[in-house]
Amino acid sequence: MQPSTTSRRSIITSLVLSIAILTTTSSSSVVAFVPASAASSLSPSLREAYIDEQYPPSSISASTNDDQIEASSSSSHIRTPTTSSTSSSSPIVQREQHRPPKVHPITGGRISLVGAGPGSPELLTVAAYRIISDPTNLFIVDRLVSEEILSLIKGEIKIANKHPGCADTAQREIYDWCATGVARGQHVVRLKIGDPFVFGRGGEEVLEFRHKCGVEPVVVPGVSAAFSAPLLGSIPVTHRGISNQVVMCTGYGRDNSSPELIQYHKEQTAVFLMAVGRLRSLCQNLVTMAGYPVVTPVAIVERAGCPDQRTVVGTIDTIADLAERYDVKPPSTIVVGEVVNVLLTEGDFVVEEYADESENNGARIRRIERQGLLIQANVD
């Protein structure tokens, strides 16, 4: 005899309830499930952090009272990462089970990790410009962010002096500033030159913000100097028949080491970021360790996109001397490869005229020397 429809429904309902009871009581704490339809009853900060951002709704209590939520912040209703703090000395990263909320559930503080581009305000993204124009934000920046961009910031600014030799100390100070801002309920804007994730510790900072601040930062990509700086100096990183591959490198590896270099290929462009401080040793290693000919063209684009942009052009065996002669400083982008000579002309460079002391048939000889220095290119 077949059971009636009502009987079948009763059996199914009983099974579902049994499974639900077993599931909820198997853990060390019982949590109340909050359906998305009930999101309107939560406080705005919790709604954004847990519902809109798809943080597991099972990890919060069904309470709609903000005082009750704050009082229960130390209970198991709010999950926090259980792994230890990320160590800068270990390259191994443990995968998290869940991302933390983008808005701190107790203080309402949050972090935005924003790329400032190579230096020109006109190369800021629309999203980045909107964020730096908000006077209520707290801005944590590096010393390499250009004055032109700093002048656009309306809110409070803290600048870290990340000079060689004290970068780790400055980085810890940055993390402390960010954690303090989140604890105070502020919107902390971590503003970094270029794109934060191209040799800019962007990934490391995301992991640290998760552990130290308890929030997932909102990432706003920036225009990377690896591609924009060469072009602002009239140097394309690829060109048909000249270069069909691009290698991006940094001058400084972990613990101030020198990263391993990619071997020379005639149709290859190598772009180095944060390397002008060890340019001479870099050029030596390119020849002795990577097989580059000493006549390979090299260009340095200094302060790309800014009014005082300069481009210094030479070869592997001359560029270090030229950089010293013109006192090239960071932020600078180094380009190595035949593409350096594709678009530049002799007329682009500074011309120095002088008269030779020797004479030719009674007439003094006037000489013209074109220096390897281009003051501006594609910069209004």
C-alpha positions in Angstrom: 0.0 0.0 0.0 1.5 3.3 -1.1 1.7 6.0 1.7 -0.4 9.1 1.2 1.0 12.4 0.0 0.6 13.8 3.6 2.5 10.8 5.0 5.3 11.2 2.5 5.6 14.9 3.4 5.7 14.1 7.1 8.5 11.5 6.6 10.6 14.0 4.5 10.1 16.7 7.0 11.2 14.4 9.9 14.3 13.4 8.0 15.2 17.0 7.2 14.8 18.1 10.9 16.9 15.1 12.1 19.7 16.0 9.7 19.5 19.7 10.8 19.6 18.8 14.5 22.6 16.5 14.0 24.4 19.1 11.9 24.0 22.0 14.3 24.7 20.0 17.5 27.9 18.4 16.1 29.9 21.6 16.5 31.1 23.1 19.7 28.6 26.0 19.4 25.2 26.3 17.9 24.7 29.2 15.5 21.6 30.7 14.1 21.3 30.8 10.3 20.4 34.2 8.9 18.8 34.0 5.5 19.5 36.7 2.9 15.8 37.7 3.1 16.4 38.8 6.7 19.4 41.0 5.9 17.2 44.2 6.2 16.9 43.5 10.0 20.6 43.6 10.6 22.7 46.7 11.3 24.3 48.3 8.2 27.8 47.3 9.1 26.9 43.6 9.6 24.7 43.6 6.5 27.6 44.9 4.4 30.2 42.7 6.0 28.3 39.4 6.2 25.5 39.4 3.7 26.5 41.7 0.8 30.1 40.4 0.9 28.9 36.8 1.1 30.7 36.1 4.4 29.1 32.9 5.7 25.8 33.9 7.3 26.1 30.9 9.6 28.9 32.6 11.5 26.8 35.3 13.1 24.0 35.3 15.6 20.5 36.1 14.5 20.3 39.0 17.0 19.2 42.3 15.6 20.3 44.3 18.6 23.7 46.1 18.1 24.4 46.0 21.8 23.9 42.2 21.8 26.1 41.9 18.8 28.9 43.9 20.4 28.6 41.9 23.7 28.9 38.6 21.8 32.0 39.7 19.8 34.3 37.5 21.8 32.1 34.4 21.4 32.3 31.7 18.8 29.5 33.4 16.8 32.0 35.6 15.0 34.7 33.5 13.4 38.3 34.9 13.2 41.3 33.4 11.5 43.0 30.8 13.7 46.3 30.6 11.9 49.3 32.5 13.3 50.4 35.9 12.0 52.1 35.9 8.7 55.9 36.0 9.0 57.8 38.1 6.5 60.7 35.6 6.7 58.6 32.6 5.5 57.5 32.3 1.8 54.9 29.6 2.7 51.3 31.0 3.0 48.6 28.9 4.6 45.2 29.1 2.8 42.5 30.6 4.9 39.1 28.9 5.2 37.2 32.1 4.8 38.0 35.8 4.1 37.3 38.1 7.0 34.6 40.8 6.4 35.5 44.0 4.5 34.0 46.0 7.3 35.0 45.3 10.9 31.9 44.0 12.6 32.5 45.8 15.9 34.2 49.1 15.0 33.0 49.6 11.4 36.6 50.3 10.3 37.8 49.2 6.9 40.9 49.3 4.6 41.3 50.1 0.9 44.6 49.1 -0.8 45.0 51.7 -3.6 47.4 52.0 -6.5 48.5 55.5 -7.2 50.1 54.9 -10.6 53.5 56.1 -11.7 53.2 59.6 -10.4 50.9 61.8 -12.6 47.5 62.6 -11.2 46.1 62.1 -14.7 47.1 58.4 -14.5 45.0 57.8 -11.4 42.0 55.5 -11.9 38.6 57.0 -11.3 38.2 54.8 -8.3 41.5 55.9 -6.8 40.7 59.6 -7.3 37.3 59.3 -5.7 38.9 57.6 -2.6 41.7 60.1 -2.1 39.2 63.0 -2.5 37.3 62.0 0.6 38.4 64.1 3.6 37.2 61.6 6.2 39.7 59.0 5.2 43.0 58.2 6.9 45.8 57.9 4.3 48.9 55.7 4.9 51.4 56.3 2.1 55.1 55.6 1.1 57.6 58.4 0.5 57.7 57.5 -3.3 54.1 58.7 -3.9 54.5 61.9 -5.9 53.9 65.4 -4.4 51.4 66.0 -7.3 49.2 63.1 -6.0 49.7 64.0 -2.3 48.4 67.5 -3.0 45.0 66.0 -4.0 44.5 64.2 -0.7 42.0 66.0 1.6 42.2 63.7 4.7 44.9 63.0 7.3 48.2 61.7 5.9 50.8 59.5 7.5 54.0 59.1 5.4 56.4 56.1 6.0 60.1 56.7 5.4 60.9 53.4 3.6 64.5 54.0 2.9 66.9 51.1 2.1 68.0 49.6 5.4 64.9 50.6 7.4 62.2 49.3 5.1 61.1 46.5 7.5 60.8 48.9 10.4 58.8 51.3 8.3 56.5 48.5 7.1 55.8 47.4 10.7 54.9 51.0 11.5 52.5 51.0 8.5 50.7 47.9 9.8 50.4 49.5 13.3 48.9 52.7 11.8 46.4 50.7 9.8 45.4 48.6 12.7 44.9 51.7 14.9 42.7 53.3 12.2 40.5 50.2 11.9 40.2 50.0 15.7 38.9 53.6 15.6 36.4 52.8 13.0 38.1 54.8 10.2 38.3 54.1 6.5 42.1 53.5 6.1 43.5 54.1 2.6 46.8 52.3 2.0 48.1 54.3 -1.0 51.1 52.8 -2.9 53.0 53.9 -6.0 52.2 52.1 -9.2 50.3 48.9 -8.8 50.6 47.5 -5.3 50.9 43.9 -6.6 53.8 44.4 -9.0 56.8 44.1 -6.6 54.9 46.3 -4.1 54.2 43.8 -1.3 50.5 44.0 -2.1 49.8 40.4 -1.4 51.8 40.5 1.9 49.8 43.5 3.0 46.5 41.8 2.3 47.5 38.8 4.4 48.7 41.1 7.2 45.5 43.1 7.2 43.5 39.9 7.5 45.4 38.9 10.6 46.3 42.1 12.3 43.2 44.2 11.5 40.5 41.5 11.0 39.3 42.9 7.7 39.6 42.1 4.0 40.9 45.2 2.2 39.2 46.5 -0.9 41.8 46.5 -3.7 41.9 49.3 -6.3 44.5 48.4 -8.9 46.9 51.1 -10.1 48.7 51.8 -13.4 52.0 49.9 -13.1 55.2 51.7 -13.8 56.5 48.5 -15.4 54.5 49.3 -18.6 53.5 53.0 -18.3 56.9 54.5 -17.4 58.7 53.2 -20.5 56.0 54.4 -22.7 56.0 57.8 -21.1 59.7 57.9 -22.0 58.8 57.0 -25.6 59.9 53.4 -25.2 57.4 50.6 -26.1 58.1 47.4 -24.2 57.2 45.3 -27.3 57.6 46.1 -31.0 57.1 43.8 -34.0 60.4 42.3 -35.1 62.3 43.8 -32.2 60.8 42.4 -29.0 58.2 39.7 -28.6 58.5 39.1 -24.8 58.7 41.2 -21.7 60.4 40.2 -18.4 59.6 42.2 -15.2 62.1 42.1 -12.5 62.9 43.8 -9.2 66.3 45.0 -8.1 65.8 43.8 -4.5 64.8 40.3 -3.5 64.0 38.9 0.0 66.4 40.0 2.7 68.0 42.6 0.3 69.2 39.9 -2.1 69.6 40.2 -5.8 67.0 38.2 -7.7 68.2 35.6 -10.3 68.3 37.1 -13.8 66.6 35.7 -16.9 69.1 34.8 -19.6 69.6 37.1 -22.6 67.4 36.8 -25.7 67.7 39.2 -28.6 63.9 39.8 -28.8 63.4 40.3 -25.1 62.7 43.4 -23.1 63.7 43.4 -19.4 62.0 46.0 -17.1 63.5 46.6 -13.7 61.6 48.3 -10.8 63.3 49.6 -7.7 66.8 48.8 -9.1 68.4 52.2 -9.7 70.2 52.0 -6.3 72.2 49.0 -7.5 72.4 49.8 -11.2 76.2 49.2 -11.6 76.1 45.7 -10.1 72.9 45.0 -12.0 74.7 45.8 -15.3 77.7 43.7 -14.3 75.4 40.7 -13.5 73.5 41.1 -16.8 76.8 40.6 -18.7 78.5 38.0 -16.6 75.5 36.0 -15.4 72.8 36.5 -18.0 74.9 36.8 -21.2 73.9 40.3 -22.2 76.1 42.0 -24.8 77.7 45.2 -23.3 76.3 47.2 -26.2 72.6 46.4 -25.3 70.6 49.6 -25.1 69.4 50.7 -21.6 67.1 53.5 -20.6 66.2 54.9 -17.2 62.8 56.7 -16.9 62.9 58.9 -13.7 59.7 60.2 -12.1 57.5 59.0 -15.0 54.5 61.2 -15.8 55.6 64.0 -13.5 56.6 67.5 -14.7 60.3 66.9 -14.0 60.4 63.5 -15.8 63.8 62.6 -17.3 65.0 59.7 -19.5 68.6 58.8 -19.5 69.7 56.5 -22.4 72.9 54.5 -22.8 74.2 51.0 -23.0 74.9 48.4 -20.4 78.6 49.5 -20.2 77.7 53.3 -20.0 74.4 53.6 -18.2 75.8 53.5 -14.7 78.2 56.3 -15.4 75.4 58.4 -17.0 73.1 57.8 -14.0 75.8 59.1 -11.7 76.5 62.0 -14.0 72.8 63.1 -14.0 72.2 62.1 -10.4 69.3 59.8 -11.2 67.0 59.1 -8.2 64.1 56.8 -7.4 61.4 56.3 -8.4 62.9 55.2 -11.7 62.2 52.4 -14.1 65.0 50.7 -16.0 64.4 49.3 -19.5 66.9 46.9 -21.1 66.7 45.8 -24.8 66.6 46.9 -28.4 63.2 48.6 -27.9 64.9 51.5 -26.3 66.0 52.8 -29.7 62.7 52.1 -31.6 60.9 55.5 -31.2 63.6 57.8 -29.8 65.4 60.1 -32.3 68.7 62.0 -32.0 66.7 65.2 -31.9 65.0 64.2 -28.7 68.1 64.6 -26.6 69.8 67.5 -24.9 72.4 69.1 -27.2 75.6 70.6 -25.8 77.7 72.8 -28.1 81.3 73.7 -27.4 84.4 75.0 -29.2 87.5 72.9 -29.5 90.7 74.6 -28.5 92.5 73.1 -31.5 92.4 74.9 -34.8 92.0 73.7 -38.4 93.6 76.0 -40.9 93.3 78.9 -38.4 89.6 78.3 -37.6 88.4 77.0 -34.2 86.4 73.8 -34.5 82.9 73.9 -33.1 81.7 70.5 -31.8 78.2 69.4 -31.0 77.6 66.5 -28.5 74.2 64.9 -28.0 73.9 63.8 -24.4 72.1 60.7 -23.4 69.5 62.8 -21.5 65.9 63.3 -22.6 64.1 65.9 -20.4 60.5 65.1 -21.4 58.6 62.7 -23.6 54.8 62.5 -23.9 54.4 64.7 -20.8 52.4 67.9 -21.1 
